[in-house]
Amino acid sequence: MSAAVSGTGPHVAALADVVGADHVSTDGETLTRYARDRLPFGIFKARSGGLPGALPVAVAKPADEREVAELLARSQRDGFRVIPFGLGSGVLGGTIPLGGEVMLDLTRLDRLVEIDETNGLAVVQAGMNGGEFERALNAAGWTCGHLPQSINISTVGGWAACRGGGQASSRYGKIEDIVVGLKAVLPDGRQIEVRPVARRSVGPSLIDLFVGSEGTLGVITELTLRIFRKPEVEHGIVLAFPSQDAALAAARRIMQAELRPQVVRIYDETESRERTGGLAAFESKPILAIMVFCGTARTAAAEEAEALAICEDEGASRADDAPLNHWREVRYESYSGKWQAAGYFMDTIEVCAPWSSLAKLYETCRSSALGICPEMHFGAHWSHVYAEGACQYMTIRLPPMPDEEGLALHARLWDALESATLDCGGTVAHHHGAGVFRNRWLRRELGHGMDILQAIKDGLDPDNRLNPGKLGLRPAPGAVEVGHG
C-alpha cells in the first residue's frame, strides 16, 4: 500500500480519488527516485547526496487516457503542477521537478493496441516499454525502425516527447518521421486526436506540436507509428579508412546517392583505437567505420555493392568483423554508469551539422575541450547520417576531482561545445532533446522562434501547470535552477 492518502503533499487525496490510493506515492524513497532522470549533472549531484532540482510532492500512475485527462483537469482547478514521466531514461533533465510538481507516471498505459498490416501501422500506448514494443512487432514479422541505445529502458511516448533518434535512423528516419498519428491530453484536460493518414494539407502539423514538446504542451497517451517489414537479411561490413575526412565523404556520397544503409557508424581516431586494437587493417588506415545493409537479399546486396564502391574510391579497405560483432553485442548498453560510479565526470553531447561544416566543428570541439582540460578524454563518432549532414556524438570524461572543480569544468565544456555547434551552423540537439540542461542555448538557436513557442505554451497552458521551465520556456514562480556548475 502506498503512502498516498496519509501523505502531507497538497492535493494527494484528490490524486487518489482519480487513480486509486494504490497508485499514488508520497514516501521519501519513491520521491527521491523520481526527482531525477539520467542527466549526468544530476548523477554528479547525487554522488554527493544532493539533487539537481527539487523533490516532487507525489507520484500518480493513471491507468488510461481518461484518468490522465481528469488529473490534468484537476491540476488546473486545484493549482498543482504536473510532469509527465515514462521510465526516466532522458539525459537532459526533461523530467526533473523544479518545485511543487506531481509526477505523472504513464507506464500503466503499456499496451500494443493494434498492428495494421494493410497500412503498415502500429497503434501503441505511450507508456509501453520500447524493447517490449519492438519484440512484439518482431514476433509478427515487423520492426518499429526506431532502435535507440536506451530501447529497453525507455517508453515509446518518451521517444516522441523528446524527438528521439534510433541507431537505424539513416534508413527509417527519426521518430518525427515515423509518427503519423497520436492522441494527447491538453493541459486543461481536453483530449485531442490527430488521425493517422498518409499525408495531409490542413495547416501546420499538430503532430509536430507534441513530438518534441517534452510534456510542456500536452501529455501524449497513444501513438500511431509507421512500421516496417522485418528485413530478410541484415549484413554488416567493417571498413578501415585512411582519414576521418575520407570516411565522412564516403558517408555523404552514400546518402546523397539515395542508398539506405540501416547503420552507418564512423569513429574518430580516439574511439577507433578503442575498438580496433590488434587489427592489421587499422595500422595504416586508422579510422573505423561500420555499415549495415538490410532488406531482401538482392536489394541489400545491391546497396552494399554500391556503397562499398564509394568507400573504396575514398581509400577504404575491408577489415575484420570483430568491431561489428562487438557493437552488436553491446549496442543497447550504456557504459557511462561505470565511469560515473567511479567518480569521473562523464557526459555525452550530441549535435547535428551540415556536411560542409562537420570537419571544422569536430576540430573546434576537440581543441576547445582539450584546451579546457588537457587530461580529459574527448572522443566522437557519427552514427546518424543523412543527405544534408550528420549527428556528431561526443563523449567527454573528466577524471575524478572535487565537485566544485569538476562541475565548473563540466559547465565550461558544455558551453564550448554547444557554442561551437551554433557557430558552425548546427543544432545543439540531435536526439536527446533539450530538457532543462540546454535551456541557455535555445534562444540563440531559435531566435524569435522562442517567442512563438512561449506564445503557444501560454495559449495552451496559461497558468504554466504542465512541466514548466523546460525547453527554454518560462519557469514557474519559485522554481529552483538546474545549474551548469
URLINBEL-V444928 format. One line per field, one symbol per residue. ss: DSSP state (~ for helix, > for strand, _ for the rest). A space follows every 50 residues. Layout:
# URLINBEL-V444928
ss = ???
This chain:
# URLINBEL-V444928
ss = ___________~~~~~~~~_~~~>>__~~~~~~______~~~~~~~~___ _______>>>____~~~~~~~~~~~~~~__>>>>>_______________ >>>>>______>>>>>____>>>>>___>~~~~~~~~~~__>>_______ ~~~_>~~~~~~_______~~~~__~~~~>>>>>>>>____>>>>______ ______~~~~_______>>>>>>>>>_>>___>>>>>>>>>__~~~~~~~ ~~~~~~______>>>>>_~~~~~~~~____~~~~__>>>>>>>>>_~~~~ ~~~~~~~~~~~~~___>>___~~~~~~~~~_____~~~~~~___>>>>>> >>>>~~~~~~~~~~~~~~~~~~____>>>>>>>>>___>>>>>>>>>>__ __~~~~~~~~~~~~~~~~~~~~~___>___________~~~~~~~~__~~ ~~~~~~~~~~_____>___________________
